[in-house]
């Protein structure tokens, strides 16, 4: 998810549409946080210890291949040792220069707009935890501040701390290309296109990218109770942090984390071609039916019970009684997407609470007090 130009399905830091539509050096081996698809991957040569471009097709698999695999071993397990969240290891004035590994379009031809899965090689220097964000500084000059670089755009990370190559050296972003179309002519106006999203979606393997962070603690995945329930609600690229959660729960073999609770994902997008990481999620549903539930709201293909478009809040209403019971029993609930997704969801939850004879305001206050309520909207 990205905090930047409005989009219909932006990455956790670029706005998404309702219908889908912070230097510390890190020692890789000691993993200290104190100071300072996939194509060819970058790796650290074990002899020269210098970064070199080399293909590692045996490690980096396509998204489809990953979705069909059983649990995968990850390394280095030292990434599990730090007790404090890694925060702002690199800042805007001194960003880390990473490299693009791959850019893969992950929506079908009928999806409104283009969404890409982008793998970035940080060589293990910018470690993060699931639910955090990277900042990206696109190349060029800030038009509003001549001579200054562009502002940082935040994107939720769509991978676990081990990355898509399972070696702790990459991070993935889910980015929807921001395009502007003149409402009168219907033609695209390139001058108003999102600078950062287009830079990332147009990037080629080996291209340099300046990143900051990681940042954020609101969406960190609580792991104290492996039997906990996690209800995840996303629109479009707001699904990014949840992909990280689910890979950690169901794809990776992490000795210190064995999930045996319930993960329930609600994803709202425009149509079937707009579904993101659907094969991965569907594979979890098949392999872990007792631990994973997956509900989709396709606004341009489905109708709600009133005959209107099916939005994610309509799906929530369908299962509202069950959701409230889970929340009463301590479930965590997460929201990721545009700010515009929240009013409809809040209205739905308030109406359901009233039907149950409860005060939504009091219930929300209690959920926040219990740290069950996690929201990252932009």
N, C-alpha and C positions, 0 to 999 in steps of 0.2 A: 504494500500500500504506500502511496506516496503523497506527501503534503505539497502539492504544487498545482499544476494546471488542471481544471475540471475535466473529467473524463467520464465515460460511461462505465468503464470497469478498470479503474486505475489500480496501480500497485500500491501497496500500503503506504504510500506517501504521496501519491498523485491521486487526485480525486477520482472517485468512481461514481457511476450513475446508479440510481436506485434499481433500474431494471437490469442490472448487471453491468445495466448501463451505469558532538564531542570527542602529554603524548607519551605515551609510555611505551618503552620498548618491551617486547615480550620475549622471554627466553622460551623457545619452543619446548625444550626438554623439561624445564622446571615449571613452565606455565605460570610465570609470575605476572601479576597485573599491577606492578608497582610503578615504575617509571616508563618516565618517558616510554536427445540430443547431444550430447557433448561431443565436441570435436577434439582437436589437439589440446591436451592439458599442459600446463607449465609444471615442471617439477624441479626440486632442488637436487642437483647432481651430487651423488654421494661422494664422489672423488674430489671434485673442484669446489663443492659447496657454493657454486654460483648458479644463479637462476638461468635456465636454458629452456628453449622451446622444444619440447619433445612430445611425441604422441604417446598416449597411454590408453589405448583403446581397451586394454584388458581391465582397466580400473573404472574408466568413465563410460557408463552405459547410457543408452537413450532412455528417455522417460518411460517409454513403453516397456523396454527390457527390465527396468528397475521395478516397474509395477508388477511384473510377473515372477519376481524372485522371492525366495524365502528370506528369512532374516539374514542380514549381512554383518560381518565383523567390521568393527570400526577402530580407528587408531588416530592419534595417540590417546590412550585412555587417561593420560594426565589432564586432559581437558575436563574430566569429571572432578578433579581435586580442589580447585579454588572454591572458597566458601563465599567470596564476595563477587557480586556481579561486575563483569568488565564494563567500564563506562568511560566514554570519551578518551580513548587511548590516542586518537588523532583528532585534531580540531581544525576548523576551517582555515586558519592561518598557516598551519603546517599539516596538510593532509597526507595520507599515504598514497603512493602511486601504485596502483594494482594493475592487472592486465585482464583483458577480456579473454575468456576461454571459448565461449560459444554464445550464439544468439539463435533462438529457435522459436518460430511462430507456433503458438499452441492453440489457436482457434481455427475453426473451419471456415469455408468460403462464405457462408451465410451469416457469419457473426458481424454485428455492426462494429466496425473498427478492427484494429489489429492489436493483439496482445502477445508479448514475447516473454519467453523464459530465458534469462540472461545469467550465465555462470561467470563469476569473477574470481580470479586467482589472487589471493592476498598473502600467499606463501606462509600462512600460519601466523602472520604478524598482527592481524586484526581479529582476534578471537571474539566470539559473541555467544550469547545463549539464545535459545529458541524464544521468539516473541520480541526480539530487539530489532532495531532499524540501523541501516547505514545511511550516511549522508553522501550524496554524489554532487560533485562540482563539475558541471559541463565545461568544456573548453570554450575560450572566447572571452569577450569583454562584456561587462554588464552595461547594457544600453542606458540605464538610469544612473550609473556611476562610472563615467568614462575613466578608463585606466584601471578599474577594479575588476576582479573576477566575478563571475556569476554567483548568485546566492546558492547556498546549499539546498538541495532538494532531498527530502527524507523518503526512504523506501523501506517498508517492512521486509525483513529477510525471509525468504521462502524455503529455507533449508535448515537442517539441524546444524549444530556446532561443527559437525564433521563434514558438512557440505555434500554435494551430489557425488563426489568421488570418494567419500568415506575416509578421508585422510586428514581432515582438519585444515585444509589449505584453500578451500574455496567457499564462496557464499553465492547463493542464487537470489535473483530478484524477479518479481513478476510485474511487468511494466506494460501498460496500455499506451500505445502511441497517441499523443494528444494532437488532434487535428481540428481545425476550425473551418466550418463551411458557412458561407454567406447565406443567411436565411432567405434573401430575395432571389439570388441567382442560383443557389444550390452548389456553387463552385467552391473548391477548397481555396483558402487564403493562406499560403505558406508563411506569410509574414506574422501570422498569429499562431503558428504551430508551437507546441510545447518544446522548448529548447532542450531540456534534459531528456525527456522521454524519447524524442526523435534521435538525439545523440546515441542513446543506449540501444534503441531498436535498429539503428543503422550501423552500429559498431561491428567490427570484424575481429576474428581471433588475433590476439597479439596487440590490439589497440590498448593504449594506456588510459586509465580512468582514475581520477582522484577521488578518494573516499575518506569520510570522517566517521567517527563513532568508535564502537557501537553506542547507541543511545536507547533509553527507554527501560522502564521497569514495570509499567502498568500491565503489560501483556505477558510477563514471564509466566511460564507454566509451573504451577505448584506441584512439587513431586514428593512431598512428605508422605502422602497417602497414596500408595499405588492402586488402591481400590476406589479412588475418588471418581466422581462423575464430572465430565467437562462438556458443557453445551456451547457449541461454537456457531455464531451467526455471522455470515459474511455476504456482501454483495460484490460481485466481480472480483477484481484483484485484491480485495480485502481478505480473500482466502489465503493470502501468502503466509501469515504466521501460523495458520492452522495446518498448512501442508507440513511445516516444520514440526509441529506437535505430533501429527499423525505418523510421520516417518520415524520419529523417536519412539513412539508407542508400538508401531507395528512392523516397521521395515528393518530397523537397526538392532543388532544384538549388543546391547549395552549391559555389561555384568552388574552394574550398580543400579539399574533402573528396569524393573520388570512390571510393566503395566498390566493390571488385571481389573480395571474398573470399566467405566462406560464412557466412550467418546461419541458425541452426537453432533454431526455437522449439518447445518442448514445453509444452503448456498443459493443465492438469488442471482440469476443472469437473464439475459434477454431471450435466448433460445438455445436449442441443443448444441448448435455449433459454437456457442459462447462458453460452454462448460469448460472449466479449467481443471487440469489434473484428474479428469474424470476416471481414466483407466486406473490410476493409482488408488483413488478412493474406492472404486468398485472392487478392486482386488482385496482391499481390507475387509470390505463387506462380505466377500466370499470366504475369506480365510479366517476372519474373526467375527462371526455373526453374533456372538454373545457379548462382544465388547465394542462394537461399532455400529452406529446407525447413520444413515446418509439420506437426507431429504432435499430435493431440488425444487426451486420455484422458477418456472420459465415464463416470464411475464408476457412474451409475445406468442406463446403457444398454448398456455393453460388459462383456465378461468377459475376464479375463486367462487365461493358458494353463492355470492351475490351476482355472479355473471360478469364481474369486472376482471381486469388483469390480475394474474396470480403473482403477488409480490411475496417477499420472504416473511413479512409480518402475517400474511394470510396462512402460511404454513405453520407459523408459530401458534396461531389461533387454533388450528386444527388439533394440535397436540397440547394445548394450553393446560389442561387439567394435569396431565402427566408431568409437564415441565414444572408447574408449581409444586407438585409433590416432591419432585427431585430437588428443587431449590429448598424446600422445607427440610429436606434431609441432608443439606450441606453442599449441594452441587455448585460448581463454579459456572458462571455464564459469561461469555465473551462476545463482544461486538466489534467488527472491523469493517470500515467502509466510509462512505460519505456521511457528513453530518445529517444530510437529508434523510438518511435511513432511520434515524432514531425517533423522530416525532410519531411516525406511524406505528413503530414497534412499541413505544411507550404508551400510546393511546390504546393499543390492543391489550397490553399487560394490565393497564389500569382498569379497563372494562372487565377483563376476566377476574381481576381481584375483587372488584365490586360485586360481581355475580357470585363470588364465593363468600361475600360478606366481610371482606378484608379491606383495609386501607392501603392503597398502593404506595402512597407516600411513606407510610410507616414501614411497609415491607421493604421498599427500596433503601430506606435509611438503615434497616437491619442488615440487608445484603451488603451494603457498603461497609458497615461496621465489622462484619464478619469476613471482609475481603473476598467475597464471592462474586462481586460485580466488577467486570473488567471491560473498559471501553476505550477504543482508539479510533476516533473518527476525525475527519479533516475537511 
